[in-house]
Every structure is written in structure tokens, then in C-alpha cells.
């Protein structure tokens, strides 16, 4: 099959100069001059289909542009990380882009170097973001899990209470005494910052006394019921 | 029925209860005495009424303090005209 002469024609950045040697498979190749000034031997099919547009300079330019716009560059960052790791035991975080020592990264045995790609602070921030966005999902999952294993959870709580009587006593004491200033302010219907301290303290004392009165009354009722 | 010494001591020093905030201790002593059957349920009920009255007293104090605070704020917001 005769080869079409395309000498003198322009394909994107390439100007075809002359016919070059064929490939081993017999495909026609052409000597081309790129706009950047370099010469290159290019397949004729690549020129006509538009697959080959330059000597390679166009690809480099597009890549630099993409890296500048944040659309590419993971490979470059990986190379930087690798070099940093090999020279001084540190790597660049994928999120914040800062070079940090390997102790700042969590472990991940499934990755090649055994550490996470992101530093601990960035990992925590990602998890916090995720929880914030999926709070309802998490809650419904936890609720469903609890209902599915309610007996186990209740038994575990009972066991813990038996094992730690001091902690249980402390918790119950705090439940009685623990009337926070915020709770008192909310009952007074004033913001905590603007409420005077004496008002808050008075409210706390009043709540405390009311609780004691209620406890005494309940004890009296129980005692009467026993009789 | 004879109340325990600790309860008598706890109740005898009322000033200390008022100032030192020993209400909790007195209450626990009363509950203990009730469990030991040293005092009757009626006594505990009476004590509950006393503590509830103290709570109401605090409530009145609180209302007074609230009004004082509110009036002070309103007075501060009043515009004072310069004397002619």
C-alpha cells in the first residue's frame, strides 16, 4: 500500500520535514520539527489521528499547569516524600503539604512505607469533619447496634458496676452535687456569661435543697410502704 | 425510739448548718437513723418539709436578687439629662 506523502504539512506543533525510517513492524515514520525547535521521529498514524501533537513539550506544559491548579502532582509529591524519607526520616503530608518527621504519622502496614499518607493532625481533622457531616448516620448506627445487643451491653454495665463500687458511689455523689452553673443559668433563662454570680449560686443552693427535700420525702414514703 | 448521738449533734448546731452548708450531712444522718429505725418516717417527713421550706426561702432570696439586678440594669439604661 503506497504511503501518502505528508512532507511540508503541519500537525499542531509539528511540521513534517521528510520521510524517516520505518519501524520494525513496517509503519511509516516522519522527521518532524517542533515549534520548540527540537526534531523528532514520529509515526504517521499518530500525526494524522491527532495523538501526537508535539515533541513532548506540550505534555510538560499541560502537566505544569495542572500541578499549578492542583489537578495533578501526586506523583511529584510522592517523589518528594520518598526523597525526604530516605534522607532524614520525614515525609510531606498529603493534606497540609508540610514536611514532618515520621513520628508525626500513624502506622499503616498496608502502605509501602508502613506509615499513613497524612499526619496525625490532618487525619484527626478529616475524621472530625466526617463525623460532623455524618452525625445522624453514626447515631442511627449506634442506636441500632445497641438495640441489637442490649442484653450484652446491660450485662457489661452491671459487671462494671460490681467491679467498681467506689466509682459508682462517686458518680452518684456527683449526680446529686453536680448542679452546674450552666444548668442553673438555663433555669434562670439568662445566658451564663451575663448572669451575675450571686444569682447563679443562689439558684444552685435552692436546687440543692430541693433535691435533698425530695430525697428525704422519698425515704419517708419507702419506709412507710415497708411498714 | 431514741435518736443517735450523731443525729442529735448534727441537729443541735443549727448555726453551723446554715453557715457551713452541712445540710447534706444532716440529711444523710437522718436517712441513716431512719434505716436503723432510730427515728420514724414521720420525723423524716417533717425534716423534708423543713428542707423544702428552706428551699422556698432560697427561692424568695433569688427572686429578690433577680429583681434587684433587673432594676439596677434599667436604672443604668436611663438617660440622664444635663442640668440646665
Interface residues (C-beta under 8 A of the other chain):
Chain A: X177 X188 X196 X198 X199 X202 X203 X205 X206 X208 X209 X210 X212 X213 X214 X215 X216 X217 X219 X220 X221 X223 X224 X227
Chain B: X23 X24 X27 X30 X31 X34 X40 X41 X42 X44 X45 X47 X48 X49 X51 X52 X54 X55 X58 X59 X61 X62 X65 X66 X69
